[in-house]
């Protein structure tokens, strides 16, 4: 579970970094960056909470364990964020080329899907952290 959270933190940070490089990016890009950034803070808290749990079989770990299940929300979000990161990955060209590539690479539907998935995972993480 810790490895999944760490991987998601790293991938989400990449996406935030790529989107933030495009200063005049679309409004949806800025919204994606804000939501992904707020997800990062929750994931960092989740990581430390999971690392502090002494026993994965204890009652405090039950709701957190569901997040990291084989096809659970964290794994699904990792896949989605990795796809976004690969589309946004910096080419070895100048920043202007990156701006143009970002505008062509992400369409509104993809951004809305990412925002929806981020919001679902944020809600699940918040609920798990509150219950544990």
C-alpha positions as CSV (number, residue, x, y, z in Angstrom):
1,X,0.0,0.0,0.0
2,X,2.8,2.4,0.9
3,X,4.4,1.7,-2.5
4,X,1.1,2.6,-4.3
5,X,0.7,5.8,-2.4
6,X,4.3,6.8,-3.1
7,X,3.9,6.0,-6.8
8,X,0.8,8.0,-7.0
9,X,2.4,11.0,-5.2
10,X,5.3,10.9,-7.7
11,X,3.0,10.6,-10.7
12,X,0.6,13.3,-9.5
13,X,3.6,15.6,-8.8
14,X,4.8,15.1,-12.4
15,X,1.4,16.0,-13.8
16,X,1.2,19.1,-11.6
17,X,4.7,20.1,-12.7
18,X,3.9,19.7,-16.4
19,X,0.7,21.6,-16.2
20,X,2.2,24.4,-14.2
21,X,4.9,24.9,-16.8
22,X,2.3,26.1,-19.2
23,X,1.6,29.6,-17.8
24,X,-1.2,30.5,-20.2
25,X,-2.7,27.0,-20.4
26,X,-6.4,26.5,-20.6
27,X,-8.6,27.1,-17.5
28,X,-9.2,23.4,-17.2
29,X,-5.4,22.8,-17.0
30,X,-5.2,25.2,-14.1
31,X,-8.2,23.5,-12.4
32,X,-6.5,20.1,-12.9
33,X,-3.3,21.5,-11.3
34,X,-5.2,22.8,-8.3
35,X,-7.1,19.6,-7.7
36,X,-4.0,17.4,-8.2
37,X,-2.1,19.6,-5.8
38,X,-4.7,19.3,-3.1
39,X,-4.7,15.5,-3.7
40,X,-1.0,15.5,-3.1
41,X,-1.4,16.9,0.4
42,X,-3.9,14.2,1.2
43,X,-1.7,11.5,-0.3
44,X,1.2,12.6,1.8
45,X,-0.9,12.5,4.9
46,X,-2.1,9.0,3.9
47,X,1.4,7.8,3.3
48,X,2.5,8.8,6.8
49,X,-0.6,7.4,8.4
50,X,-0.1,4.0,6.6
51,X,3.6,4.0,7.6
52,X,2.7,4.6,11.2
53,X,0.2,1.7,11.4
54,X,1.9,-1.1,13.3
55,X,-0.2,-3.9,12.0
56,X,-2.0,-4.2,8.6
57,X,-4.6,-6.5,10.3
58,X,-5.6,-3.9,12.9
59,X,-9.0,-2.2,12.9
60,X,-7.3,1.2,12.2
61,X,-6.2,-0.1,8.8
62,X,-9.4,-1.5,7.5
63,X,-10.7,1.5,5.5
64,X,-7.2,2.4,4.3
65,X,-6.6,-1.1,3.0
66,X,-9.7,-0.8,0.8
67,X,-8.1,2.2,-1.0
68,X,-5.0,0.2,-2.0
69,X,-6.8,-3.0,-3.1
70,X,-5.6,-4.7,-6.3
71,X,-8.2,-2.8,-8.5
72,X,-9.0,-0.1,-5.9
73,X,-9.2,3.6,-6.3
74,X,-5.5,4.3,-5.8
75,X,-4.5,1.8,-8.4
76,X,-7.0,3.2,-10.8
77,X,-5.9,6.7,-10.2
78,X,-2.2,5.7,-10.7
79,X,-3.0,4.3,-14.1
80,X,-5.0,7.4,-15.1
81,X,-2.3,9.9,-13.8
82,X,0.4,7.9,-15.6
83,X,-1.5,8.2,-18.8
84,X,-1.8,12.0,-18.3
85,X,1.9,12.3,-17.4
86,X,2.9,10.4,-20.5
87,X,0.8,12.8,-22.6
88,X,2.2,15.8,-20.8
89,X,5.8,14.7,-20.6
90,X,8.3,17.4,-21.6
91,X,9.7,17.0,-25.0
92,X,13.3,17.9,-25.4
93,X,12.3,21.1,-27.2
94,X,11.7,24.6,-26.0
95,X,8.9,25.7,-23.6
96,X,6.9,27.2,-26.5
97,X,6.7,23.8,-28.1
98,X,5.5,22.4,-24.8
99,X,2.7,24.9,-24.6
100,X,1.5,24.0,-28.1
101,X,1.8,20.3,-27.3
102,X,-0.2,20.6,-24.1
103,X,-3.0,22.4,-25.8
104,X,-3.2,19.7,-28.5
105,X,-2.6,16.8,-26.1
106,X,-5.3,17.2,-23.5
107,X,-8.9,17.7,-24.6
108,X,-11.7,18.9,-22.3
109,X,-13.1,15.4,-21.9
110,X,-9.8,14.0,-20.6
111,X,-9.4,16.9,-18.2
112,X,-12.9,16.4,-16.9
113,X,-12.3,12.7,-16.4
114,X,-9.1,13.4,-14.5
115,X,-10.9,15.9,-12.3
116,X,-13.7,13.5,-11.6
117,X,-11.3,10.7,-10.7
118,X,-9.2,13.0,-8.5
119,X,-12.3,14.2,-6.6
120,X,-13.5,10.6,-6.0
121,X,-10.1,9.5,-4.7
122,X,-9.8,12.7,-2.5
123,X,-13.2,12.0,-1.0
124,X,-12.3,8.4,-0.3
125,X,-8.9,9.3,1.2
126,X,-10.5,11.9,3.4
127,X,-13.2,9.5,4.6
128,X,-10.6,6.8,5.3
129,X,-8.3,9.2,7.2
130,X,-11.3,10.4,9.3
131,X,-12.5,6.9,10.1
132,X,-9.1,5.6,11.0
